[in-house]
């Protein structure tokens, strides 16, 4: 096995991954691991919490660290319980758009409002991919899915915008075609306190790109072509970059003030 630090953080017995060929989850995992190495975080003091879905399999069984799989949509409250009980741990949540913004949307909103001391990474592939590709809260308008065969009639949710408005300390969005920027964004998020949310728009060759007859490489080129900086993106473009960065007291600090003030 290679002596590169990246490989030391992976379980060799779990490789190759079970992700579909061309899936973006491996790209997200790589960017996160590189950011963790550069941040100098102790993997033995890191905990990854996931719910149900394709992205939930990024840390477990692949990362050589403690991880929990919990009920669909319930990763954030579980992670917050860990952080409140063991504040010295680095607690991170990884999930998909259906898991975090759909089933777990209420938890996401209030964790941002409370500025809970968590890093949440949402891999947005636009649908409930693991269960068949059904329409979800981030599905682009007019995109055909098994539950909207004539195209999604609804407007998608700007999850990053909602989380920023709710009060998170740091919010950013990138795509799997912007790995260098994504890695820098994750590194920045790891250095901050409070609630940090990084959305990663990712290709799904099985449920989305397959229906559009779009190869994974073509999907990455589409992301590059249709991404614009936050504040400059049109309604059918992907806004990328930092939504907000601020230094509000995190929940742990707030509770400390409430307890001792």
N, C-alpha and C positions, 0 to 999 in steps of 0.2 A: 504494500500500500504506500502511496505517496506520503512524504513527510510534510506536505503542505498543511498549514493549520486548518484549512477548510475541511480536509478529509478527516482530521481528528475529531471534528464535531459531528460527523455522520456515522451512522451504524452501517457497517459494510454488509451485514446480513440482510438489511432492508433494501439494498440496491440490486438491480435497477428498480426504479419506482413503479408503482402501479398506475401512474397517470397515463392518460391517452397520449399517443404519439402526437407531438405538436402542441400539447397543453402548455399554458404559460405558468403553471404552478412551480415547475422546476426553476424557471427564471426568477420568480419571486423568492423562492427559497435561497437561491444563490446570492441574490442581492442582500437579503437579510443576514445571511451568514457572514458575508464579507463586511457588512456594517458592524456586526457584533464583534468581529475580530478587530477591526479598526478602533472600535469604542473601548476595547479592552475589558469587556464584560466577562465576569466569571460564569461559565456555563453551569457550574455547580450551585450557583445562587440565582439561576434563571428558571422560570416556570412558564410553560406555554399552555394556554387553555384554548380549546376549540369546541365547536358544537358538532353539527352534522353537515356534511357536504364535501365536495371535492377538495376545496381549499383547507378543510379541517384536517386533511391528511398530510399537510406540509410538515409540521413538526414531528408528529408521531405517525409511523414508527421510525422516521428518518433521522431526527436530531438525537444526539447523545445527551439528553437532558430530561428533566422531569416534565411530564405533560399530562394533561387530563382531557379526555373526551367526555362531554356532558350533553344534556338534552338539547334538542334543536332550539336555537335562539337563546340559550341560557348561559353562554360562555362568559359574558361580561359580568353578571352578578356573581358567578362562581369565582372569577378572577378577582373581583373586588373583595370578596370574602377572604381570599388568600392574602391579598395585599394588606388588608386591615389587621389580620392576625399576624402576618410576618412582613412588616414594612421594609425589612432589609433586603427582601427578594426583588429581583427584576421580573415583573409579571407582565406577560404579553399575551394578547388575544389575536388569533388568526382565524379568519372565516370568510365565507362568501357573501355576496350581496343578499341572497335569499335568507341566509342564516342571521346576519347581523342587521340588515336594514328592513327585511321583511318580517320573519318570525320574531326576531329579537329587536325590532325597531324601537320599542318603548324603552328597553334597557339602554340602548345606544344613546337615545335622546337624553335620558336623565343622568347617565354617566358623564356626558359632556356638560350638562347643566351643573352638576356637582363638581366638575373638574377633577374627577377621580384619577388617582395616580396610576394610570395604565397606558400602555401603548397598544393600540388596536390597529391591525392591518386588515383591510377588507379587499379581497380579490374579487373584482367586479367583472363577471363574464356575462352579465345581462339577463341571466335566466336561472331557474332552479335546475342546474345541470345534472346533478346526481340522480334526480328522480324522473328525468325524462325531458328536461328542457322547457318546462312550463313557464308562462309569463310571470315576471316578478316586478318588484317596485322600480328596478332600474332598466327594464326592457325598453329600448328605443321605440318611439312611436312608429307604427307601420311594420315593425319587424314581425315576420310570421313565426309562430311557435305552435306546438301541439294543441295548446288551449286557445290560441288566437290564430287559426289557420289562414285568415284573410288579412292578418296584420294587427298588431297591438293598437287599439284605438285610443289608449290613454297616454298622458304625458308622463315621462319618467321622472323619478325623484333625483334631484341634485343632492346626493347624500353628503358630500363634502361641504356644500353650502349650508345644509341644515345643521350639521355638527358644528361648523364654525359659528353660526348664529346662536346656537344653544349655549356656547360659552367655553368650548375647548381651548386649551392653551396653544395647540399647534394642529393645523389641518393642512394637508397637501394631497394633490392627486397627480399621478403619473401613469404611464402605460408600460407594458412589457417591451415596447420599442424605445423606452427611455431608461435603460438600466443604470447608466452612470448617474443620471439625475435622481433616480429612485434611491440608489445607494446613499447618495449625499443627503437626501431627505430623511431616510431612516436613521442615518448617523446623527443628524440634527435632532430628530425626535428622541433618540436614546439619551441625549444629553440634557433634556428638559424634564421638568416636573409637571404634575397635573395631567390632564387628559390629552393624549396625542393620538391623532387619527390620520393614517395614511391610506388612501384608496389607490388601488392599482387596477386599471382597466386591462383586462387580459382576454386573449383569444380562447375560444372554446371550439376546437375542431370537430367535436362530436355533435354538439347540440345547436351551435349557432353558425359557425363557418361552414359546416357541412350542409346546412339547409340553404346557404347562400352560394354553394359551390365555390368556396373561397379557401385556398390552401393556407396553412399557418403562416408561411412567409409572406403571402399576399396580405393576410390580415395585419401583420406587423407594418407593412408598407402603408396600409390604409390608416393605421393609427398615426403614423408619422405625418402623413399628408393632411389628416383631418384634425390634428391637435393644434391648439392655439393657447397662448398664455392666458391665465385667469384675467377676466375683464375684457378680453378681446375676442373670445370664442363666440361664434354664432350659435343659434339653436340646434343645429345639426353637427356641431363640432365638439371636440373634447377639450374642455378647459383643463390645462395642466399647470402645475406650479404650486406655490404656497397660497393658501386661502387666508390664513391668519397665523401670526406668531406673536404671542404675548406672554406676560409673566405674572398672571394672576396666581394667588396662593392655591396650591393643590388641596385636595380634600383632607389629606393627612395633616397638613399644616392648619387647615381650618378647624378640624376637630381638636387639634392640640390647643388652639386658641380658645375654643369653646370650653374645653375641659379645664384649662388653667387660667382663663381670663376672668 
